[in-house]
Amino acid sequence: MRELAGSPGTWSGLSLRVGQLVFAAASVCATASALGFAAYTAFCYLIASMGLQALWSLGLACLDCYALKFKKDLQSAVLVSLFVVGDWVTAILSFAAACSAAGVVVLFDRDIYACRRDPQLPCGRFELATACAFLSWAFSATSALVMFWLLASL
């Protein structure tokens, strides 16, 4: 079988996991550093979802490092099935959280002009957190598609 870019236990797979982890952690940090984020459910959900994404990505990045260091094959049907389910669940949750946060950001900035009227509202941090969440989702969705394709080819 030909090796797919982004497969578990490869350098490209590790780079996908690191990208997910970095952008999910950046989203959590940007949201948590915004004063008053807890008053908005979308940003609480964003922190929960990105936290789960970061933990999942960290675990699989560690597994990829282990496989690369000790030359282990992670492409068994059972492992890939687990990766497929985990990746799809985290990708869907990440996308839902990023979309809900983006909806609130657009509401604040373009619809009710809350960002202009209330300079205390950390709109810039909310926008940054949402952008990082979408980037984390993009890496996660790519990984989910690769895992699904890999499972189909096993």
N, C-alpha and C positions, 0 to 999 in steps of 0.2 A: 504494500500500500504506500502511496505517495504521502509524504508528510505535509500537512496543512499548516499554513502560517497561523499562529495563534493557538496551536495545539498544546495541551498540557505537557509540561516537562520540556518545553523548548524556550529558547531565548525570546522569541516573539510572543509566546504565551505569557512569559514573565513580564514582558513590557506592557502587555494589555492589563495585567493585574496591577502592576505598579501605577499605571495611568488611572485606573479605577480608584485605587487607594488614595492617590495624591489629590485628585479632584473631589472625592467624597470628603476627605479630611479638610480640605480647603473650604468646602461648602459648610461643613459643621462649624469650623472656626469662625467663618464670616458671619454665620447666623448667630452663634452663641455670643459673639462680641457686640452684637447690635442690641442696644438697650431696648427693652420692652418687647422683644420678639415673642415672649411667652403669651402675650395677649392675643396673638393671632394663631389660630389652629393650623393653618397651612405651613407656618414656619416650624411649629412643634413637630408636625408630621415630616417636614423636610429633615429635621435633625434626626428623628428616629430612623427614617429610611436611609439617609446617608451614613448614619452610624452602623446600621446593619450592612450596608454595602461595603463600608470600610473594613469591618470585621471579616466578612466573607472574602474580600479581595486579599486581605492580609494573610488569612489562612491558606488560601490557594497560592499566593506568592511564595510563602514559606515552603509549601509542598513542591512548587516548581523549582525553587532553589535546591531543595533536597534531591529532587530527581536529576537536576543538572550536575550537582556535585558528585553523586554516587552512580550516575549513568543508569537510572532506573526508568522503566517504561511505564507511563501512566495511562496508556491507551487501552486498558481492558474495558470490556463492555459494562461491567458493574460501576467502575469509577467514572467513566464517561457519562453513564446514565445519571449518576449523582450530580456531576458537574452541570449537565443539561438542566435538570430540575432547579438546582440552586441558582444558576445563571439566569434562567427565565424568570424565576420568582423575584430575584433582586432587580432584574432589569425592568420588570413591570412596576414594581414598587417605586423604583427610582424615577421612572418616567411619570408616574402619577404624582409623586411628590414635587417634582420639578414643574409640572404643569400647574399644579394648584398654587405653588409659590409664585409662578409667573403670572397667574391670574390676579393674585393679590397685588403684585408689583404694578401691573398695568392699571388695575383699579386705582391704586394710590397715585400713580404718576400721571395718567392720561384722562381718567374719568372724573375723579373727584378733586384732583389737584391738591391732595393732602401733602405731597412733598414740598410744594411751594408755600402752602399756608402754615405748615408746622415744620420749622427748621430743626426741631428736636427729633423728628422721625428719621431714623437711619436708612433712608431709601437706597443710598449708594451701597450699603452693606447687603441689603436685601437683594439688590440687583446682582451683586457679585456672587452671593451665595447661590442664587438661581442659575446664573451662567455656569458656575462650577458644577452644579448638580446636573445640568444638561450635558456638560462635557463628560462627567462620570458616567452618565447613562449611555452616551455614545460608545464609550469603551466597553461598557457592560453589554450593550446590545450586540456589538461586534463579536465579543467573546461568546455570547449566547448562540449566535448564528453559526460560529465556527464549531462549537460543541455539538450543535444539532446536526450539522453537516458531517462531522466526524462520527457521531453515533449512527447516522444513516449509512455510512460507508463501512462500518464494522461488520 
